[in-house]
Amino acid sequence: MNKIVRSIVICTIGILLLACNLGNALAPAKDAATAEPLEAPSEISETVQQTPSLPTIQAPAQPDTQSVPSADPCSWITTAEVEVILAEPASAPKAMSGACTFSNAKDNLYMVSIGAAQDKETSGFLQAQAILLGFAGVRLDEPIIAKIKPLSEALDFKGYFTELVLASKGAPAVQAKLFTGGGNDLVYWAWLTAQSRRQGAFVAVRGTTLVNINLVVADTQTEESMLAASTTLANEIFTRLPVKFSVVIPTVMPAQQPAENPIPTLASAVEIPTATLAPP
């Protein structure tokens, strides 16, 4: 069984890294976060509320400059910060495809991958989130792809993630939400439930800069603690980003939805309440 789970997780990590290269369900948190004593940002609802308990960090300014330095994503995160999320020792980081990835040192079953991008280079991370939902069973047919592609190209992050949240409604193993607050213009969060692990996908938007954190963690980790830990880590990463930077992420929109879900261990017990997403 461990070999099967290991293969599935490795496959999932490969999908996430490939997605970077290819570049509402609204439910408030109920349990206290265990990873960090920090509230999750306020969800977007009929009345948008800012969360004063989160530190407000302005998005990096976008100056006019002729030379844009290449970024090293592994300089934005420490092993100790990853071990807070994994709740166990982590392996050495690996920089791949514009992201920095850690796995748990014991058996490499779990991982944390972080990345950031600005302006047009954000397209790769946007498309990675769409592909991840597709492999989790969310149907992304041609009309949806046709709708989100121009939103990605126009850097309409609110519009793009709104469409992903709406598309995920009804998917039994996925809960996707949008938040505002904590210094972010927008936060997208997707929580995927599997039999022996949990997956989280976190994207924070500040101006035209995105910070993306993908998690594969043990099923003992709660959604609330992982959202809070991701929020804390993203705040730290924003303070470490260069004012202007570049990452190499080719951008090609996925052509079609996979015919079947290739991840057989996804559970089907998650029920997503219906709600109407109101704009911030």
matplotlib code that plots the C-alpha trace (Angstrom):
import matplotlib.pyplot as plt

x = [0.0, 2.8, 4.3, 1.0, 0.6, 4.2, 3.6, 0.5, 2.2, 5.2, 2.8, 0.9, 4.1, 5.1, 1.7, 2.2, 5.7, 4.5, 1.6, 4.1, 5.9, 2.6, 1.9, -17.9, -17.8, -17.6, -17.3, -15.6, -12.9, -14.3, -11.3, -8.3, -5.2, -2.5, 0.5, 0.5, -1.6, -3.0, -6.5, -7.2, -8.0, -11.7, -13.7, -15.3, -19.0, -21.9, -20.0, -16.3, -14.4, -10.7, -8.9, -7.0, -5.2, -3.1, -0.1, -0.6, 2.3, 2.0, 2.7, 6.1, 6.1, 6.6, 9.3, 10.4, 13.6, 15.6, 17.2, 15.0, 17.0, 16.3, 14.8, 15.9, 12.8, 14.7, 16.0, 12.5, 11.9, 13.7, 13.7, 12.4, 9.4, 8.6, 8.9, 6.2, 3.8, 5.0, 5.2, 8.4, 11.9, 12.2, 14.7, 17.0, 15.2, 15.1, 14.6, 12.6, 10.5, 10.4, 9.4, 11.3, 10.1, 10.8, 9.6, 9.5, 12.9, 11.5, 9.8, 9.2, 5.4, 4.6, 5.8, 5.7, 6.3, 6.5, 6.9, 6.2, 5.8, 4.9, 3.0, 2.7, 4.8, 1.9, 0.2, 2.0, 0.9, -2.7, -2.8, -1.2, -4.2, -6.7, -4.8, -4.7, -8.5, -8.9, -6.9, -9.0, -12.2, -13.3, -14.7, -12.9, -14.5, -13.8, -16.3, -14.6, -11.1, -12.2, -13.5, -10.4, -7.7, -8.4, -8.7, -5.3, -3.8, -5.5, -4.1, -7.7, -6.9, -10.2, -12.1, -9.8, -10.1, -13.8, -14.3, -12.2, -14.2, -17.5, -16.3, -15.3, -18.7, -20.2, -16.8, -16.9, -13.2, -12.5, -13.3, -12.2, -12.7, -11.7, -10.7, -9.7, -7.6, -4.3, -2.6, -3.6, -5.8, -7.1, -6.4, -7.4, -7.4, -8.3, -8.4, -8.3, -9.3, -7.6, -7.7, -4.2, -3.2, -4.5, -3.5, -3.7, -3.2, -2.7, -2.3, -2.0, -2.3, -0.8, -0.8, 0.5, 2.6, 1.5, 2.9, 1.9, 2.2, 1.2, 1.0, 0.8, 0.4, -0.7, -4.4, -3.8, -3.3, -6.5, -7.6, -7.7, -4.1, -2.8, -4.6, -3.2, 0.3, 0.2, -1.0, 1.8, 4.4, 3.1, 3.3, 7.0, 7.7, 6.3, 8.8, 11.7, 10.8, 12.8, 11.0, 11.2, 12.1, 11.7, 11.1, 11.2, 7.7, 6.5, 2.7, 0.5, -3.1, -4.3, -6.2, -8.8, -10.1, -8.8, -11.4, -11.1, -9.6, -6.1, -5.8, -7.8, -7.5, -9.5, -12.2, -15.9, -17.1, -16.6, -19.8, -19.5, -22.3, -23.8, -23.1, -22.9, -19.5, -19.8, -17.0, -14.7]
y = [0.0, 2.4, 1.8, 2.6, 5.8, 6.8, 6.4, 8.4, 11.3, 11.3, 11.4, 14.3, 16.2, 15.6, 17.0, 20.1, 20.7, 20.0, 22.4, 25.1, 24.5, 24.5, 27.2, 28.9, 27.0, 29.6, 28.1, 29.9, 28.0, 26.2, 24.8, 26.7, 26.6, 24.3, 25.4, 29.1, 31.2, 33.2, 33.6, 32.8, 35.8, 36.8, 35.0, 37.0, 37.1, 39.5, 42.0, 42.0, 42.3, 42.8, 40.8, 43.2, 40.4, 39.5, 41.7, 44.1, 44.0, 46.0, 44.4, 45.2, 48.2, 47.6, 50.1, 50.8, 48.9, 47.6, 44.7, 42.1, 39.7, 36.0, 34.7, 31.8, 30.5, 28.5, 31.8, 32.7, 29.8, 27.9, 24.3, 25.1, 26.9, 23.8, 21.5, 23.5, 22.5, 18.9, 18.4, 16.3, 16.8, 17.8, 17.0, 19.5, 21.8, 21.4, 24.2, 23.1, 24.9, 28.2, 26.6, 25.3, 21.9, 20.1, 16.6, 14.8, 13.2, 9.9, 8.5, 11.4, 10.9, 14.5, 17.8, 21.6, 23.5, 27.3, 29.7, 33.3, 35.2, 38.6, 40.1, 37.7, 35.0, 34.4, 32.5, 29.3, 29.3, 30.1, 27.3, 24.9, 25.5, 24.7, 21.5, 20.4, 20.8, 18.8, 15.9, 16.0, 15.4, 19.0, 19.1, 21.8, 21.5, 23.7, 26.5, 26.9, 26.8, 29.4, 31.6, 31.4, 31.7, 35.4, 36.1, 34.7, 36.7, 39.9, 39.3, 39.3, 37.2, 37.8, 36.7, 33.7, 32.3, 33.0, 30.8, 28.0, 28.2, 28.1, 25.1, 23.2, 23.4, 19.9, 18.1, 15.6, 15.7, 19.4, 22.5, 25.8, 29.3, 32.9, 35.2, 38.8, 40.5, 40.1, 42.5, 40.5, 41.7, 38.1, 34.6, 31.4, 28.2, 24.7, 21.7, 18.2, 15.2, 11.8, 8.5, 8.8, 12.4, 15.9, 18.4, 22.2, 24.8, 28.4, 31.5, 35.0, 38.0, 41.4, 43.7, 41.7, 39.5, 36.0, 33.6, 30.0, 27.3, 23.7, 21.1, 17.3, 16.4, 13.6, 13.1, 14.1, 17.7, 19.8, 22.2, 25.1, 24.6, 24.3, 27.4, 29.4, 28.0, 28.9, 32.4, 32.9, 31.6, 33.6, 36.8, 36.0, 35.2, 38.6, 40.4, 38.4, 38.9, 41.2, 44.3, 43.0, 39.5, 36.9, 33.1, 30.8, 29.4, 28.7, 29.3, 26.9, 26.5, 22.9, 21.9, 19.6, 18.0, 14.4, 11.9, 10.2, 11.1, 9.5, 9.7, 6.7, 7.5, 10.7, 10.4, 11.3, 12.3, 16.0, 18.0, 21.5, 23.9, 26.1, 29.9, 32.9, 34.5, 38.2, 40.5, 42.2]
z = [0.0, 0.8, -2.6, -4.2, -2.2, -2.9, -6.6, -6.5, -4.6, -7.0, -9.9, -8.3, -7.7, -11.3, -12.5, -10.4, -11.7, -15.3, -14.8, -13.8, -17.1, -19.1, -17.5, -4.2, -1.9, 0.9, 4.4, 7.3, 9.2, 12.3, 14.1, 15.5, 13.4, 14.8, 12.7, 13.5, 15.9, 12.9, 11.6, 7.9, 5.8, 5.6, 2.9, 0.1, 1.0, 0.5, 2.5, 2.2, 5.5, 6.0, 8.6, 10.8, 12.7, 9.6, 8.9, 6.0, 3.6, 0.4, -2.9, -4.4, -6.6, -10.3, -11.3, -14.9, -15.3, -18.3, -16.4, -14.6, -12.5, -12.5, -9.2, -7.1, -5.4, -2.8, -1.4, -0.3, 2.1, 4.8, 5.7, 9.2, 7.7, 5.6, 8.6, 10.4, 7.6, 7.2, 11.0, 10.5, 9.1, 5.5, 2.8, 1.1, -1.3, -5.1, -7.5, -10.5, -13.1, -11.2, -7.9, -4.8, -3.6, -0.4, 0.6, 4.0, 4.7, 6.0, 2.9, 0.4, 0.6, 1.3, -0.1, 0.0, -3.3, -3.4, -6.3, -7.2, -10.5, -11.8, -14.7, -17.7, -16.1, -13.6, -16.4, -15.6, -12.0, -13.0, -15.4, -12.8, -10.6, -13.4, -14.3, -10.6, -10.4, -13.6, -12.2, -9.0, -11.0, -11.8, -15.3, -17.3, -20.7, -23.8, -22.8, -19.4, -21.0, -23.5, -20.6, -18.3, -21.0, -21.8, -18.1, -17.6, -20.5, -19.1, -15.6, -14.3, -11.3, -9.6, -12.7, -13.3, -9.8, -9.6, -12.6, -11.0, -7.8, -9.7, -11.8, -8.7, -7.1, -6.8, -7.2, -4.3, -3.4, -3.8, -1.9, -3.5, -2.0, -2.4, 0.4, 0.8, 3.5, 5.3, 2.9, -0.1, -2.9, -3.3, -1.9, -3.7, -1.7, -2.9, -0.5, -2.1, 0.0, -0.6, 1.3, 2.9, 2.2, 1.8, -0.9, -0.6, -3.3, -2.1, -4.3, -2.9, -5.2, -4.5, -7.5, -10.4, -8.2, -7.2, -4.5, -5.0, -2.3, -3.1, -0.4, -0.2, 3.5, 5.8, 6.4, 10.0, 8.9, 9.0, 6.3, 8.8, 10.0, 6.5, 5.3, 8.3, 7.7, 4.0, 4.8, 7.3, 4.9, 1.9, 4.0, 4.7, 1.1, -0.1, 2.2, 0.6, -3.1, -5.2, -6.3, -9.9, -10.9, -13.6, -13.7, -16.7, -17.0, -20.6, -20.9, -22.8, -21.9, -21.4, -24.5, -22.9, -19.7, -19.0, -19.8, -16.3, -13.0, -13.0, -9.2, -7.9, -4.2, -4.2, -1.6, -2.3, 1.2, 0.9, 0.4, -0.9, 0.3, -2.4, -2.1, -4.3, -4.8, -4.4, -5.9, -3.5]

ax = plt.figure().add_subplot(projection="3d")
ax.plot(x, y, z, "-o")
ax.set_aspect("equal")
plt.show()
